[in-house]
Amino acid sequence: MQASPELAKLREALAPDWERLTPSCTADVLHALKQSIPTEETFAVLDYGCLTGRLCRFLKHHLPDIHVDGIDVSGGMIEQARRNCPDATFYLGRQTDWRAGRYDVIVSKDLLNNLSNIPATLERFHYLLRPQGTIIIALRDIIPGRVEQVVNTLNTMLYSVSFERLPWQVPAEQLDAIDAAVEELSAEHRAWARDCVHKPGDYCIITARRD
């Protein structure tokens, strides 16, 4: 996985509290991701930026016959992911020895807003994806122009792209618990976590089929 040292440090610092910091209102996003997977031709899925393995666990529950891998830059996240989803395989950091065309589907949720070099990341997806494979990205629309950048880059790489928007906000009944978890963080991480959780923005589910 390609990420800056700053992002790796941040994810590692937040790993112990991540489950308490993130709301459980993304079930509709998870189901939209699952619905985008062409199950009749999918055998291997990579969750790129898997955090604590929630998406991997969800996919294995609903699609038990597929092979699921997860990758993240945080060892703390990977440890939790292995506990949360023992039926998946998890990797720490960039895997330089992976062959081209290793995966039928690559899924990424809540990552691309934290990366600066979007084309390089999508090129990595392209390398790891088999011909006619599918990239599925859940991207919260909170950075101006980011969704368009992802779509335009995929178009230049000869992908057929579609996307849908899903309204998103933290449920009121979860706000107090999440705010309490945020307040327990160090000052250097508190503002980032609060902004990440509370900032409004629809989820865009971007589905790209390799031509």
Secondary structure as GFF3:
##gff-version 3
##sequence-region A 1 211
A	DSSP	alpha_helix	5	14	.	.	.	ID=ss1
A	DSSP	three_ten_helix	15	17	.	.	.	ID=ss2
A	DSSP	alpha_helix	18	21	.	.	.	ID=ss3
A	DSSP	alpha_helix	27	35	.	.	.	ID=ss4
A	DSSP	three_ten_helix	39	41	.	.	.	ID=ss5
A	DSSP	beta_strand	44	48	.	.	.	ID=ss6
A	DSSP	alpha_helix	54	62	.	.	.	ID=ss7
A	DSSP	beta_strand	67	72	.	.	.	ID=ss8
A	DSSP	alpha_helix	75	84	.	.	.	ID=ss9
A	DSSP	beta_strand	89	92	.	.	.	ID=ss10
A	DSSP	beta_strand	103	109	.	.	.	ID=ss11
A	DSSP	three_ten_helix	112	114	.	.	.	ID=ss12
A	DSSP	alpha_helix	118	128	.	.	.	ID=ss13
A	DSSP	beta_strand	129	140	.	.	.	ID=ss14
A	DSSP	alpha_helix	146	156	.	.	.	ID=ss15
A	DSSP	beta_strand	159	166	.	.	.	ID=ss16
A	DSSP	alpha_helix	172	183	.	.	.	ID=ss17
A	DSSP	alpha_helix	187	198	.	.	.	ID=ss18
A	DSSP	beta_strand	203	210	.	.	.	ID=ss19
###
